Amino acid sequence: MQGLIFNICILFKVFEINSAGMKINFHYDIEGFRLRETGKIKRVIRKMIKDSGKKAGSAGVIFTNDEKLLEINREFLSHDYMTDIITFDYCEGKVINGEIYISADRIRYNARENKVTLWNEAARVVFHGFLHLCGYGDGSQKEKAVMTEREDMYLALAEAE
């Protein structure tokens, strides 16, 4: 799976953002979805890395569809259900590295259900993935509460710009 990101780079248009020395590649293997205002996201990720005491490495954020994310969920996590995000953590010590797969279909659906903008929901999910890479979990109710608090905080920072 770790080599999958390099194969995706060949197949799909790549958008690079440098965040606090962190190389973040946004990939889109679907039509009709592009994350806008990525500068705001870049600045928030820079703060998130600093806040966590981690160091910047590299990460790929891949926007795909429900079917592809379900396939990844089944193959790599043995889960047979839909999700909006799957984060593969390749961190080494304090250096953040990983791959974040996000379903644009789930982003659209959740934005409508939660009555928020598409950008708001997409940014929240990207931040969620990076919070995982920074060491935050969401396996228990307590962890979920902390994760949601952090998502809200970083989203508010991004929206304030």
Secondary structure, DSSP 8 states (H G I E B T S, - for coil): -TTHHHHHHHHS-EEEEEETTEEEEEEE-SSS-----HHHHHHHHHHHHHHHT-EEEEEEEEEE-HHHHHHHHHHHH---S--SEEEEE--BTTEEEEEEEEEHHHHHHHHHHHT--HHHHHHHHHHHHHHHHTT---SSHHHHHHHHHHHHHHHHHHHH-
